[in-house]
């Protein structure tokens, strides 16, 4: 408690590193490449879903408890538990953790050791993750004090060199500023950070408590300070990587490999040194995120099973499943992740926004459940579309839904359902009181 600034920096760096994983590194350059001269609008779009939205997730959890499942008191315990399970599978062994291993191999190992086996690498990578995740109490300090400074330094060098000496002029790619914003906004979903934020918040809050911030007010202040520090660091790195992509001189194609693009940028800027720097950055970014997510999954399984699966056993299971999926390429993981994210993201977002804005004034659970259910129903349309089920009627329904062009067709209906349920609930209570008076 004596060194508040030091604690805030440690927690902020840890939160930055937890968020900054494989997707956060490979997505921004591709966004910059596709949007070209409209890169600034793209930064704004990615900033919204990649930085602001995750911060709102952290803010929501710290306002209403110490972990995501505490929101069950505001909504519905079963609904939040099921949603938490879906989130954990997304940011855990099905998508996010395997992607950290795959990205580390493709960007950090393959360029330096082209004949190295990805299966052997996967075993080594997750053995390291397992070793560093077993001690739950030391996770934040390991990440915040040791790994993150090297991560920020390596990426900071690359971004600074690229901004000062761009390899090419940003060209027009035929997309407008609005299209650039929307594209980057939707790409921000692939970072998984909104989903991860409500889980990482619990890790940061727990670390704050361990450091002596047991009072709710002090805990809120230190967590928000850490969140702001991580936001500034993320904005610098994201903005820089989008700028580098726009000024890379790389020929744009929808089939461009995101990992190949990042390697091209680093080598064009700094030669073989750039390749080495990006290899280190990728390894650190993916390792820190994998450690945080594995730890979170272990804790979640322990809580979900009421101790039948202990923390260490949960960590081991997570590493084994993640290692199995990580032998796929990054592009393959991104491809199947889209289907899952298009369903889970709107539900989580709807929960965060309604609880954040109305959790202190609306005490009935019904409106929150109505908002989440509506978001889930609309999100399921995207899932059906991915599998070419009812494509024509779904496309027609989507054209009638506001904000569908921004991939936010769930937003207004969810809030409408919330207000209708709140009004109905309020009217029912008023009628009940009147009946009692009569």
N, C-alpha and C positions, 0 to 999 in steps of 0.2 A: 504493500500500500504506500510505501515511502516514495517510490519512484514511479509516479503515474505516467509520465511521458515514456519512460523505458518500457513499462508494461503495455501501454497503448501501441508502441512501435512493434514490440514482439508479437502481440496479438494481431495487429494490422498486417504485418509481414506474413504471419502464419495464414491469415485469411486470404491474402493475395495468392499465396502459393497453393492453397487448397483449391481456389477457383481456377488458377492458371494451369490447366492441364493440356492434354493433347489437342483438343478441339480449339482451345483459346489461342494456340500457337499456329495451327495450320489454316484456320478459317479466315482471319483478317487479311493476309496477303492475297488470297483468292478473291475476296470481296473487293479489294483495291484494284486488282487486275480487271475484274468484270465491270466495275463502275468507272474506271479511268479518270477522266477529268472531273467527275462528280464525286471524288473521293471524300470531300468534306461532309456531304450529305450522308454518305455511307457511314462515316464515323458517328454521326448523330443517331442513325438507326441502330447501329451496333451498340452504342452507348446506352440506348434505352433498354434493350433486352439483355445485354451482356454485363451491364454495370448497375444501372439504376434499379432494375427489377430485382436482381439478387439482393441488393441492399434493402429493399422493401421487405424481402423475405426474412432477412436477419432482424430487421426492425420489428416485424410482426411477432416473431417468436420471443424476443426479449421483452416486449411489452406485455405479453400474456402468459409468460412462464419461463421455463428453462430448457424446454425441448419441444420439438414439433408436435409430439403426441399430447402435449398440454393443451393444444388447441381443441382437443376433443371435448373439453369442458365447455367451450363456446359453441361447438357445432354438434357433433355426435361421435361418441367414442369409437363405434364400429366403423363409421365412414372414414374417420381420420386414420384409424389403424390400417384399413385396407389401402387407403391412398398412400400412407407411409410405406407399406410393403411394395406397392407399384413403383414409388419413387426410388426406394432402395435398390430394387432390381435394375432400374434404369441407370442410376448413378453408381451401381455396384457391379456385380459379376456379369451382367448381360451386355452392357454397352460401355460405360465410361472407363471402368478399370481395365478391361481388355484393350480398349483403344489406347490407353497410356503405354501398354506394352508394345502394341503394334506400331505406334508412332515412334517410340524410342528405337525400335529395330530399323524401321524404314529410313529415318532421318539421322539417327545418332550412330548406328552400327553399320548398316549396309554400305554407305559410301566409303567408310574406312576399311571395313572387312567384308568385301562383296561375297565371299564364299562361306561366310559363317551361317550356320543353321539357325533358322528362326525358332525351331522347337527347343534347341539347346539354350538359345538366348532367353526364351520365355521362361524356362525352368530357372535360370540364373536370376532374371529380373524379379520374379515373384518370390524367390528364396530370400532376396534382399528385402523386398516389401514385407514379407512375413517376419523377418528378424527385427525390422524397425517398427513394426506395428504391434508386437506382442506386449510391450510396456505402454499401457494406455495413458498413464499419467505423464509420460515424457513426450508424447506426440507433438504438442504445440511448441514446446521449447526446441525440440530437434528441428522442426520445420522453420520456426520463426527466427531462431538465433543462428542457425548454422547453414541450412540449405538455401533459404530464400535470398540472403544477401548476394550469394554467388549467382543465383538465377537472375536477379535484377541487374547485376553488374554485367553479365554476359549479354543479356538482351539489350541493355542500355547502350553498350558499345556498338552493337550492330545497328540499332535504330539511329543513334547519333551520327554514325558514319554515313548511313543512308540518307538522312535528312540533309546533311551538309554537302554530300557529294552524290546526288542521285544519278543512277546509271542511264536514265532516259527521261524524256519529258512525258508527262501524263497525257495520253491521247484520248479523244472522244471515242467511246465505244457504242454510241447510239442510244444510251439509256439516259433518261431525264433525271433531274435531282430527286424527284418524287419516287421514281422507280428505284433509284439507288438507295434511298432511305428504306423503302419497303423491303427490298432484297436483303439489305444488311440486317434489318429488323428481324426478318424471318430466319436468317442464318444464325442470329444470336441464340435461337432455340437450341441449336446443335452444341452449344457450349455446355448445356445441361445445368447452368449455374443457378437458374431460378429454383430448380428441383433441389440442387445441392445446398442452396442457401439455407433452407429451413432445417437441414440436417447439420450443416457446418455451424449454424448458430448455436446449437446445443454444445458442440465441442468447445467453441470459443467461450461460451457462458460458463461451462464447467471449468475451463482453465482460469477464468477470471475469479471464480469462487475459490479455487485452489490457491490463488495468489492473494487471497484475503478480502476480495470484494463480495462479501456475503450479504450486504445490504442491497435491496432491490434497486434503490435509486443510484447508488454508486456503481452497481453492476451495469445498469442501463447506460450510464455516462461513459464508462470505459469501453463497453461493447460498441457504442455508436462512434466513439473516437477511433477505435480499431477499424470499423467499417469505412469511415471517411478516408483513413490512411490507405486502405486497400483500394478504394475507388480511385484515388489520385494516381496510384501506381498502375492500376489497370488501364486508366485512360491514356497515360503516357505510352504504355507498351502497345495497346490495341491501336491507338491512333497512329503510332509510328509504323506498325506492321501494315496497316491499310495503306498508308502513304507509300511505303516501300513497294507494295504490290502494284499500285497505280503507276509508279515510276520505274518499274522493273524492265520495261522494254520487251517483256515476254509476249509471245503471240497468244492472244486469247482464244480459247476454245472451251465449250461446255465440258469437254472430256479431259481437261487439264488435270493432272494429278496434283493435288494440293501439296503433297510432300515434295514432289519434284520441283514445284514452283519455289517453295521455301529454300530448297537446296540451291536452286539457280540464283536466287537473290543473294544469299550469303556468299556464294562463290564469286558472283559478279562484283560484289562490293569489296571483298577482302581476300579473294583467292582461296588457297588451301587453309589459310588461317580462319577465314570465314566459315568454312566447312567444319573446322574443329570447334569454333565458338558455338555454332548452331547445334552441333552434336552435344556439347556440354549443356547448353540451354535446354534442349529437348529432354535429355536424361534427367536433369534436375526438375524441370516442370512436371514431367510425367511421374517421376518418383515421388515428389511431394504430394501430388494429387492422389496417387495410388495409395500412399500410406494413410492419408486422411480418410479416403473413402473406405478402405479396408477396415480401418479402426471403427468408423461409423457403422459399417455393416456388422462387425463383430458385436458391438454394443447393442445394435438393434435386434439381432438374433437372440442375444442373451435376455433382453427385455421382453421380446415377443413370446419366447418359450418359457418365461419365468424361471430362467436359470438352467433349464434342462440342456440347452446348448450353451456352454460357457463362453466367455469372451474369446479365449484363446482358440477354442474349437471352432467358433464362428469365423475367426480370422483365417484359420487354416482352410476351412471349407471355401471361403471367398477366394483365397489365393489359388486353390486348385481349379475351381470353375473358371475363374478369370484367365488363368494360364491356358486352359483348353480353348477358349474363344479368341485369345490374343494372337493365335497363329493365323487368323484371317487378316487380310489387308485392311488398312485404314478405310479405304473407299468402300469395301464390303460392309464394314461395321457401320459406317455412316449411312449406307443405303438401307439396311434393315432397321437402324435406329429411328429413321424418319417416321416410320409407321407407329412405333411406340410413343414417340414424343408428341406427335400430332394429337394423340389421345390424352396423355397424362398432363402435358403442359397447360392447356386451357383450364382443366379442373383445378390444378394447383394454383394457377394465377387467380382464378375466381375466388378461391378460398382466401388467399393472401389479401387481395384487395378488399373484399367485404369485411373480413375480420379487422384489418388495419383501419378502415374508415368508420366502421359501425360497431366494432366489438365493445366499445366503451358506452354505447348508448342504446343498443338493441340487445336485450338479454334472452330473448326467446331463441331456441335453436332452429326453429322451423325455417326462417328466412335464409339462414346460411346453408341449410341442407337443400333448399329449393334452388339457390344460386349454383351450388356445386352440381346438383342433378341436371340442371339445364345445360351447364357447360359440358357435362359428360355426354348428354344426348346429342348436342351439336358436334362435339368432337368425334363422336362415333361415325358421323357422316364422312369425315376425312379418312377414317380407317376403312370403311366400305369402299370408298373411292380408290384407295390404294390397291385393293383386291379386285377392282373392276366389278363391284357389286352395285346394282341399281345406279350406275354412273349417270345416266340421263336425268332421272328425277332428282338425284342429289345435286347435280350441276344447276338445275333449275331452282331448287330450294336455296342454294347458296347465292344465286344472283339476287334473290329477294332479301337476303339478310344484309343489314348494314355493316359496313367495314370489312366485307368479305375480301375485297381487293387488297386489304392490308393483313389478311389472315387473322382477323380479330372478329370474325362473325359471331363468336360466342359471347363477346363482351357485353353488348347492350341487352341481349335477351337474358343473360345471367342477372344483371342488375335489375331488369324489369321483373323477373321472377322473385328476386329478393324483396323489392318494394311491395309487390302484390301480396306476397306471403306475410310481410310485416304488417301491412294495412289490414289484411284479413284477420290476422292474429290479434291485432289491437282492437278491431271492431268486435271480435268474439269476446274479448275480455270485458269491453265496455258493456256489451249486452248482458254478460253474466253478472256484472255488478248491478246493473239496472234491475235485473230479475230478482237479485237478492234484496234490493231496496224495497221492491214492490211486495 
